[in-house]
Amino acid sequence: MKTSKGYQIAYLSRCTYQTQGFEGFSGRVRVVSDDPYYDVVVRWDSNSQPIGHDYGAIVRKGSRAEVVTGFNLFSDLIRGSK
């Protein structure tokens, strides 16, 4: 999975922290290709837009770079299991 600016997302998880008022996604962006030492932990809001960083929005895997909104990130997995 990549960001809209071409960075690879090494890890992504959905987060809901009611006490801090944050709901969205948290993940590691691989800033230096093939070197996990330089991974940066960043957050995106529930619409996959960046929060406090310039690494870009989350984009879906596949031939078209489609910006993911909300829960659509997992819609392919849900459809595939039926």
C-alpha positions as CSV (number, residue, x, y, z in Angstrom):
1,M,0.0,0.0,0.0
2,K,1.2,3.5,-0.8
3,T,0.5,7.1,-0.1
4,S,-0.6,9.7,-2.7
5,K,3.0,11.0,-2.8
6,G,4.5,7.5,-3.6
7,Y,5.8,6.5,-0.1
8,Q,5.3,2.9,0.9
9,I,3.1,2.2,3.9
10,A,4.9,-0.6,5.9
11,Y,2.2,-1.0,8.5
12,L,-1.4,0.3,8.8
13,S,-3.9,-0.1,11.6
14,R,-7.3,1.5,12.3
15,C,-7.4,3.5,15.6
16,T,-10.1,4.8,17.8
17,Y,-8.9,6.7,20.8
18,Q,-12.0,8.3,22.3
19,T,-10.1,9.8,25.2
20,Q,-7.8,11.8,22.9
21,G,-10.6,12.5,20.3
22,F,-8.7,10.7,17.5
23,E,-10.3,8.3,15.1
24,G,-8.6,7.2,11.9
25,F,-5.5,5.3,10.8
26,S,-2.0,5.0,12.2
27,G,0.9,3.5,10.3
28,R,4.5,3.5,9.4
29,V,5.7,5.2,6.3
30,R,8.9,3.9,4.7
31,V,10.8,7.1,4.0
32,V,14.0,5.3,2.7
33,S,13.2,2.5,0.3
34,D,14.0,-1.0,1.7
35,D,15.3,0.4,5.0
36,P,12.9,0.0,8.0
37,Y,15.3,1.9,10.2
38,Y,14.0,5.2,8.8
39,D,10.3,4.4,9.1
40,V,8.2,7.3,10.4
41,V,5.0,6.7,12.4
42,V,2.2,8.9,11.2
43,R,-1.6,9.3,11.4
44,W,-4.4,9.8,8.9
45,D,-8.0,10.9,9.7
46,S,-11.0,8.7,9.0
47,N,-11.1,10.1,5.4
48,S,-7.5,8.9,4.9
49,Q,-6.2,12.5,4.8
50,P,-2.8,13.2,6.5
51,I,-2.7,14.6,10.1
52,G,0.4,16.7,10.7
53,H,2.7,15.3,7.9
54,D,3.5,15.7,4.2
55,Y,3.7,12.1,3.2
56,G,0.3,12.1,1.4
57,A,-3.1,10.4,1.8
58,I,-3.7,6.7,1.8
59,V,-4.3,5.2,-1.7
60,R,-5.7,1.8,-2.5
61,K,-3.7,-1.1,-4.0
62,G,-4.4,-1.8,-7.6
63,S,-4.1,-0.2,-11.0
64,R,-6.0,2.9,-10.2
65,A,-4.8,5.2,-7.5
66,E,-8.1,5.8,-5.7
67,V,-8.1,7.7,-2.4
68,V,-9.6,5.6,0.3
69,T,-12.4,7.0,2.4
70,G,-13.4,5.8,5.8
71,F,-14.0,2.0,5.9
72,N,-13.6,1.4,2.2
73,L,-10.0,0.4,2.9
74,F,-11.3,-3.1,3.9
75,S,-14.2,-3.4,1.5
76,D,-12.3,-5.7,-0.9
77,L,-11.6,-8.1,1.9
78,I,-15.2,-8.2,3.0
79,R,-16.5,-8.8,-0.5
80,G,-13.9,-11.5,-1.1
81,S,-15.0,-13.5,1.9
82,K,-18.6,-13.9,0.8
